[in-house]
């Protein structure tokens, strides 16, 4: 990977187009969920997504001439990563979307960088919370409180538990982001990491699908449900991972964070345009506050409007 100083300054037109494409693919996952949850239960959806995604990535690995690691230590890491980055968040988001709109789910999921800042502060030695990031976290969680807080006053109904589940998915992604840093030092390629974690996720989910959902007892899904499931696996998982690691390698993690701003846009537009969803004023206000928080955590606009380069003191 190029040096950080060389990849974080600007992005080419190709990198911008890949970043926008990635946001559409990941935003589309909320849309695909919204279609398939009408006919299939949670674990069947998530299991189908990772199994088909794993097969697609294995084919891509073969085409690219790459090989999977075979040592036990690496595969234990794959299983941990699969649990944190696929099994838990995918399941929580899909279940959450049975009670909240896809656009709302995508906005809540945009809190992932805020949770990442908190998790990294406690679990790493080189990524500590700064005053700027603390400001961003405050705005972000204020947005969450506006979106969820009113319903919470009336008790723990599904209208409250579903957003909490999606926030739990964001927290799981945060732990995965911190845990995933080790694969670079282990010498595991990004494509092998993506493929390994999805294979591990498939193995973890298979018993849950069989015991809990018993898919052989379910009605045969419609063509639209099958299409949505295939879209989740091939487009929003396999292809998205390939683009993700391409942008990460050429543009860096800081620029890649910009995708967080773009995912809710595509998810909200798809939900309104094709699923007939409506966002309430509290959802829009929450999205604005979360966006302000993300801008503060990202730091570039913050620095642009500062008269001099800011110095962030570690708390």
Beta strands, then each sheet from edge to edge (+ up, - down):
end
